[in-house]
Amino acid sequence: MLEKIQTPIAAELQRYVAIFQEAMNSDNELLASALAHITRRLGKMMRPTLVLLSARVAGRIGDDVLHAAAGLEMLHTASLVHDDVVDESAMRRGQRSVNAIFDNKAAVLVGDFITSKALTELALTRNIDVVGRMAWLGQTLADGELEQLANTQLTTFDEAPYYSVIAKKTAALFSSCAYIGAMLGGADAAAVATLERFGHLTGLCFQMRDDIFDFDETLDVGKPKGNDMQEGKLTLPVLYALAKTATPNAGAASTPATEHAYFRRLALKVRVHEASRLEIQELVDFTVRSGGVAYAKAEMCRLRDEAVALLASFANNEITNALRLYLDFVVERQS
C-alpha cells in the first residue's frame, strides 16, 4: 500500500532522500558513526510523504518543499534521540538506540547537531512562516515531553492528559508537515487549514496505533510488550480499562470492586517505575480483557472517519485518493 501512496510523488521523494542523506553527514568520526546508524534505515518516510502529498494538492513541489520535508524529518529524528535518553530506552525501530550504542552525553549532542541541521534545511526554504512554524513545533514537542513526565505524578486516570500529550508530541508534527507542505505548494488559506486539520487527526491516529501495539502479543514492532508501562506511561487502552465501571469476571476469586482497586494501585506503581515485569503483564492482560484495546481502536477509527471527510473538499482525485490510502495505512499498519 505504501508504494501506491507514494507513486504520485515518487520522483520528488527520491530527491528528498538525496537531500536528507547529504545533510545527515559530518567530518567528526563519532558523529558520523552515530548519523550513519540513524540513517541506516530510512523507514516508511511517513512525514516527508505527507509534506509532499500536501504540496501536490495545489500542484507544486519545488526545492523549498523538499528542504522543508528534510528539516521536519530531522527535527523529528532529533526529538527521538533525545526521547530515548529521557526514557532510558535501549531500542528504537527494532535497532539499538543511539544512547545504548554510545552514551547519554553523546546522544544528547547528536540530537542537538541534528536539530541544528534541521534549522539549516528550513532556512533554505527562505520562508519566514516556515521557520516560525518550525520554532513552534520544537517548543511544542518539548512541552509535550515535559507534560508526559509531569503526568507520572497524577493519581487519576482521565483521558484528557493523554490526548493533550499526544496532540503535542505526535499530532503537532503531522499537522506541521501538512501545513508547511500545503503552504509552500501554493494552496489557498482554506485548503491549508483543512490539510493542517487532516494532519492533526492523522497524527492522533498514528500515536493511538503505536499505543495499541503495546498490547498486541502477535506483533513484533521492535519493542517488548508493555514497554510503554515500563517507561511509566499509561496510554488510552489502559486508561479506559481503569476508568470504566468494573464488571465481574467468571471464576474470579475476588470481587470486581477489589480487583479493579488492585489494578488501579498497580497503575500508580507503573507511573513511579515501581511495578515489576510480572505486574505490568498483569495490567496488560487486564486492559485487554476489560475492552481497553477495542475502545482505543474504535476511537482511532472515529478520528480516521473525521479526517477522511475533510478530503471531500479537494478536486485532485489522484492526491485525494493517496491521502485517503495514507490514512488507512496509518490505522491498519502492523509495525
N, C-alpha and C positions, 0 to 999 in steps of 0.2 A: 504493500500500500504506500509506503513512504516514497518509493521510486516514482509512483504515479503522481503523488502530491507534488513532487519536485520537478516533474517533467516540464512545466511551463517556464521554469526558471533555471533549467539545467546548466545552460552556458554561463549565466551570471553566478551561479553557485560555484562553479569551477574557478571563476575569477576571484570570488570571495575567499576560497580555500587558499589560493596563492598569496593573497594579501595577508590573511591571518597567519599563515606559516612563516612568511617573511618577517612579520612583526615580532613573532614569538621566537626571537633569537638573541644571542648575547655572546660577546667575546670572553666573558667570565666563565671559567670552566665549570664551577659548581652550579652557577645559574643556568648555563647551557644544558647541563645534565638534568636539572630539575624541569626545565621547559620542555626538553625532549621527552621526558617521562609523561608530562601532562598532555602533550600533543600527539603522543603515540597513537591514541585512539580519539579520532575527531567526533565519535558518537553519531547521533542521528541528525545533528545540526538543526535542532528544533527551533531555536531562537533566530538564527540567521534566515532560516526558511520563512519564518513569519515576517521578518523585516522585508524580505524580497517580494513575497506574495502581496503584502500590504502596499508596497510601492507599485507593483504591477496593476493594482486595482485602477490606478489612474493612468497606467500605461508606460511609466518612465522608471528605468533603473539605471542611474548614472553611477559614476565612480563615488560620488558622495554617499549614495545608498550603501555601496559595498564597504566603504570605510566605516560608516555608522554601524553596519552589521558586525564588522570585526571588533569595533570598540565595545559594543554591547556584550558580545560573547566574551571578550577579555575581562570586562568588569564582572560578569557572572563567574568566570573561571577564578578570578582573584577572590571573590567572596566565598567560593567553595573551599579554596585553600585555607583561608582564614577560619571558616566554619569548622573545618576538620581539626584545627588547633584548639578552638574553643570547646568542641565536643569530645576532644581526645580520640577521634576516630582513626582507625588504622587502615580502613578500606574506603575506596571511592571508585564507583563504577566498575566494580569487580577487580580492581587492582589496588596495590598498596598506595596509601595517601602520601603526599609529599612529606608531611611531618613524621610519618612512620619510616620512610626511607632515609631522610636526613635527620632533622630535629625541629623542635618548635621555633627556635630562633631563625633558622634558615627558611622555614615555611612562611613565617610572617614577612620576612624580607622578600621572598619570591612573590608573595601576594602583593606587596607594595610595588614591586617592579612591574608586575602585570597591570596593576591599576594605572600606573603612570603611562604605560604603553597604550592603554585604552584611551586615555585622555589625548594622546598624540593622534590616534586614529580619528577621534571625534573632532579634533581641531582641523583635520584635513577636509572636513565637510564644509568648512568656512561658513557655518551657520550657527549663530549665537543661540537660537532657540534649541538646537540640538545639544549644544554644550550645557545649556541651562537644564534641560531635561535630564541629562546625564548626571549633573550635580545633584539634582533632586533624587534621582534613583539611588545614587550612592548613599545619601543620607537616609533614605527610606529603608534600604537593605540593612544598614547598621541599626536603625531604630527597631526593626523587626527582630533582629537577633537579640538586642538588649531586652526587648519586651518578652521574648521567649525565655530568657534567663530569669526575668522577674517573675514569670508565671510559675516557676518552681516553688514559690512561696505561697501560692494560692491554696486554700483549703476547700474550695468549692469546685464544681465540675461543670460550669456553664460552657456553652459553645462560643459565646461572643469573643472571649480572649483568643480562642483558637482561630476564628475567622479573621480577627484583627492581625494576628501574626502572619498567616498565610497570604493575606492581602498585601502585606508589606514585603515579605520575603520572596514570594513567588509571583503573585498576580501583578505586582508593580513592574517586574521585569518584562513579563509578556505584554502588558499594556504599553510599556515604553517601546518595545520592539514594533508593535503595530502602529503606534502613534508616530514614531520617527520615520518608519518606512512610508506611511501614507503621506506625511507632510513633505518629505523630500521627493516623493513620487509625483507631487503636484495635485493631490486630491483636494477638494474643497473642504471648508471647515466642517460641514455636516458629515462628510464621509470620514474625515479624520477622527471626529468624535465617536462615530459609530464603530470604527475599527479599533479605537482605543478601548471602548467598552467590550468589544469582542475579545480583545487580548486579555483584558482583566478576567472575564469569565473563563476563558481558556486556561489562564494561569491557576485559577482556583481549582478547576477540574484536574489539571496536571498534578497539583500538590495532593489533592484527595486521592488520586490514583496511586501516587507514591506511598501515601499513608496506608492505603488498603493492602499494598504489597506486604507490609509488615506483619500481616495476619494470615497470609496465604502460604501454607506449607508446600504447595505444589510448584511454586515458582522459585527460580534461582536468579535473584536480582542483584547479586554481588554483595549482599549483607545478610547476616543471620536474622531469623525471625525474632521479633521482639526487640530489634535493635534500637528503635525509637525510645522504647521504655528504658532500655539500658542506658540511654543518654538523658533520662529524666523527662522525656516528652510524652504527654498524653494527647493523642490525636482524636479526631472525630469519632471513629468507631467505639473506642473505649469510653469517651466522654458520654456518648449516648447510652451505652450499657450501664454506666454508673449513675446516670441521672434518671433513667426510666424507673417506673414502679417495678419492684421485684416481683417475679412470678414463680410459682412453685416448680421445682424440678423433680421429676419422677424418681423415686428411690433415694432422694437426698436425705442425709441423716439430720441436717439442720433445717430450721425453718427458713423460708425465703428472706425474712427480715434480717435474721442473723447472718445468713450467707451474704446478703447484699452489704451489710455493715462490714463484714470481713474484707470484701473486695475493695471497698472504699478506703479502708485502712491500708490495704496493700498499695493502692494507687498513690496515697500520700507518701508511702515509703519509696515508691518509684521516683517521685518528684525530688526527693532529697538523696537519691542514689543509695538507698539502704536496702533495696529489695534484692534478693538472691535471684539467680537464673531460674531456679525452680518456681519461685513466687511469680516471676514475670511470666513464665509459661502458664501458670495457673490463671493469671489475669488475661492472657491472650485467649485461652480456652473459654473463659467466662465471657469475654467480649463476643466471640463467635457465636456461642450458643444463646446469648442474650439478644442477638439480632443486630449487633453494632455494625458489622461489616455490610449486611444487607441495607441498613439505614444509610450508611455512607455512600454506597453505590447509588441508591435512589436519589440522594441529594446531588451527587455528581451528575446524574442523568438529567435532573431538573435544570441545573445550570447549563448543561450542554444544550438542552432544548431552547433555553432563552438565548444562547449565543447563536444558534442556527437561525432563529427568527430574524436576527439582525441582518443577515446576509441577503434578505429579500429585497433590500433597497438598492442593490448593485446590479448593473446591467451586464457586466462581463461574466458570461456563464462559465467560461473555462476557469477563471480565477475563483469565482464563487464556489464552483464545484471543488476546486483544490483546497480552499479554506474549509469547506464542509468535511472533506476527507481528512484534513489536518486535525480537525476537532475530533472526528471519530477515532483517529489513531491515538490521540491523547487519552481518550476514555477507554479504549479497548486494548492498549498496548500491554504486553506481557513482561516487559523489562524496562 
